[in-house]
Amino acid sequence: MSIIIPIKNRANYLPNLIQNLSNLSYPEYEVIIVDDCSTDNTKDLLKEYPVRNISLERSVGSAKARNIGIKEAKNDIIALTDSDCFVSRNWLKELVPFLNKYDVVGGKVIFYDDIEKKLNPAIHDETVLSKDSPVNFLNTSNVVFKKDIWKKTGGFLDYRLEDVEFSWRLLKKDYKLFYIPKGLVIHHGTRTPFQNFKKYLQYGKSYSKLSKLHEMELNNKSEKLIDRKSIWDYTKLVLYLIGINIALFITCLTIYSLIFSMAFLTISLFLFIYLIFRIMKQIDILYRLYKLSIFFSIVIYMIIYMLKS
């Protein structure tokens, strides 16, 4: 068994990642970490741990980094996860036996970040995937397969959604892809709103290419960009709190000194801003904007392809 993990600027995750992988209840396995030209101290930190590490001279992206790691793997079975993931102790023990019947096996992934959780479709039951499945791909955060399949199919192509493309390509070649809600992996990675917008615009670009290449679609339920009912419910709450704050401020202004009143107003303002943040999170405005960025990117690149052809 060879576990392949691409990494870039994840020095803060690395110690826990290595410790986590060392506790697997699996007889024999190697860990290969491919450093995709990190600019933090990831490269130096890797030298302190008993894992095989490959340091790239230039950044090639996660798809090519995985290919490099798989090519160097000594074993016939490959397991993939990400550098910001923690795997369960029985991760491999619960997934690998299914390779006797299926070509590629994916396990359960729980996303720590709320936006990631909502934007990554979930499979809840044991499923043999097909192109028409509600979710028709396996996530590279938690997947195992035989190296021979990777060789025969050409490995991962250089797309931002390389796991989607890899799954679709295998399905077209009639390989059997299987999902089972076992072998838990927790995806801990979080990003800033700017990083998320950038990532999902890239996803939209890749998805537009993949849809044209494979004539397949990611099945996704239609959602309104803005939930008006939720906005109105929380707007009423905000107006109520504003009224309370104004009343309290006027009361304090007449009873106490101006300095005390200003301090009270400042504290109230910070609480109000925090409330707005919580409301935005509750009604999923950021999540809906991220989804809009994906669809916007898809439409733009589809138009470009139509004009080119």
N, C-alpha and C positions, 0 to 999 in steps of 0.2 A: 504494500500500500504506500502510495506517495501522495502527500498533501501539498498542494500548490497554492501559494498565496502571493498575489502581487501587492506591493506596498509602495506608498509615496507619502512622505512627510507625516508618518504616523508614529513618531517616536514615543508619544505619550501613551499609545495603546500597546506598544511592543512588549514591555515586561509582562503585563497581564496576559497577553496573547500567547506568549511562549509558555508561561506557567500553565495556562488553560490547556494547551495542546499536549503538555507533558503528562496530563492526568487521564488521558484516554484509556478506556478499557478495551484495548485492541492489541493483539499479540505483537506484531511487528509493523512498524511504519517509519517513514522518513518524512521530514518537514523541509520543503524547499520554499524559501522566501525570495522573491524577485524584487529587488529594489529598483523602482523605475525612476532613477536619477533624483533621489530626494535631496532637498536643500537644507533640511534640518539635520539633526545628529543621528538619524536612522541608520546610516551606513556604519558609523562607529559603534553604535549600540549592538548591531547585529553580530559583530565580532565577539561579543561577550557571551553568546549563547550557543549551545550545541546543536545548531541547525545548519543545513546547507543554505548558503545565501549566494545569490547572483546579483552583482552590482552592475547596472547598465551605465554606459558612458553618456547616453542621451535618452531622453524620455520617449517612450514608444506607445504609451497607453496601456490600459489594463488587458485588452485582448491579446496584443502581441506579447506582453509580459507573461501572461498565462501560457501562451504557446512555447515561449522559451523555457519556462519551468517544466512543462510537460515533456518537452523534448529531452531534457536532462534527467528525467525521472528514471529510477532504476527498476521500478516495479510495474506490473501489468495493470494494476487498478489505480485509478486517479480519483482523488477527492479534491473538490474545490470549495474554498470559502474565502472571505474577505478579511482584510487586516483590521477592520473595526468590528469584527464578529467574535462572539464567544460561543464555543460549541459545548454541547452536553457531554457528559462522560461516556455515554453509550452511543454517541453520534454514529460512528462507523459500524459498530456492532449491530445497530438496528437497521442500517441501510444496505450494507454490502451483501447480505444473503439474497436480496432480491435481484442481484445481477445474474443469478442462475436462471432467471426467467425473463428478465427485461434487459434492454441494452443500456439505458440511462435511467438512474433513479434519483429523484429529488425528495428532500425532506422538508420539514416544517421550519419556517422562518418567522420569527416575531421581531417586528421593527420597533425599536425604542422611541424613535422620532415619530410624532403624530402625523406629520405630513407624509413621510415615507410610508407609514402604515396605510394611509388612505389611497396613496397613488400607486401602491403595488397590490395588484389583485391577489386575493388569497384563495387557495383550494382547501376545502375543509374535510373532504373524505378521500379515501383511496380512489385513485383515478388513473385509468390508462388514457393518456392524452391522445387527442386527434386534432386535426386542423379546425374542427368545429367545437372543440371544448370551450366552456366559458373562460378558462385560462389555458392557453395552448402553448405554454413554454415553461421551462424549469429555470429557477434562479441560480446563478453561479455562486450565490452566497452559501448554497447547500446542495451539492449535487455530486454523484459518484458515477463513474463509467469506466470501461476498459480502454486502455491506451490504444488498442488496435482500432477502435472506432474513430478515435481522434485522427489517427494516421490515414485511414481510408477516406475520411470526409474532408480532410484539409484543415482541420483545426478551427480556431476562432478567427473570423474575419474582422477587419479593423473598423468596427462600428461601435457607436456609444452604447447600443443595445445588443452587444455581442451574444448574450445568452438567449435573447429572443431569436436572433438570426440563426444561431446554432441549432436551437430546438426546431425551428421551422424547416431548416435544411434536412435534418434527420427525419422529420415526419414525412417529408416529400420522398425520401428514400426508403420509406416503410420500416424504419427502425422503431422499436417499441420503447416509448417513454412512459415512465410510471412515477406517480406521486403518492407518497404515503405520509400521513401526519405524525411521523416519528423522527428520531434523530434530530432533536431540536437544536436550532442555531438562533442566537439572539443578536440582532444587528444593532449595535450601539451607536453608530455614527450619526452625528448631527451636523447641520450646515447653517450658515447665516442665510437670511432671505435672499441676499444678492447671489450667493453661491447656488441656492436652489433655482432661482430664475435662470441662471446661466446653464445649469445642468439640464433643466427640462426643455429649454430651447434647443440644446444639443440633442436631447431625446427626440424632439419633434422632427429635427433634421434627419436623424437616422431612421426614424419610423417611416417617414415619407419615402425614403429609399427602399426600405425593406418591404413595404407594402407593394411597391411597383415590382421589385425583384421577385417576390414569392407569391404575389397576389393573395395575400392573407391579411387578416385584420386582428388587432387586439380587441377582444370583446369588452365593452365597458358600458355601464349604465349611463343613460343621459341624465344630466343634472343641470339645474338652473345655476347660472353664475352667482346670483345673489338670492338668498332666501329672505324674501320681503317680510314674511311673518316674524322670523327671528329678529330681524332688524327693528321692526316696530315694537316688539316686546321689550327689547333691551333699550330702545330709545326712551320708552316710557319710564323705565327704571332710572336711566341717566337723568331725565328731566326731574324726576322725583328727588334724586340725590342732590341735584343742583339747587332745587328749592330749599331743601333742608340746610345745605351749606350756607346759602345766602341768609337764611333766617338766623342761623347760629352766629354768623359773622356780624350781623347787625346787632344782635344781642351782646356779643362780646365787645363790640365797639363802644356801646353805650355804658358798659359796666367797667371794663378794664382799660388799660392803657392801649395806645395805638400800636406800640411795639408788640405787645402780646397778641393783639388782633392780627397783625401782619404775619406773625409766626404761625398762628392758627390757620390763616389763609394759605400759607405756603405748604403746610402739612396736608391740608385738604386738597390742594392742587395736585400734589404727588399721588395722593390716594385716588383722585379722580383719573389721572393719567393711567395709573395701574388698572383701574376698573375698565377703562377703554381698551387697554391691551387684552384683558381677560375676555371682554366681550368680542373683540375681533377674533380671538382664538376660538371662542365658543361657536360663533356663527360661521366659522371656516372661511373668512374672507381671503386669507392668505392661500389656503388650500385651493380655493376656487380660482384665484389668480394664477396659481401655478398650473392648474389644468388648462386655463385659457392660454397660457404661454405655449403649452404643448400644441394645442389645436392651431394657434396662430402660426407657429413654426411649420406645422404640417401643411397648412394651406399655402403658405408662401413658397415652400419648396415644391409642392405639387404643381403650382403655377409655373415655376421655373422649368420643371421637367416638361410640361406641356408645351411651353414656348420653344424649348430646345428641339422637341421632336416634331 
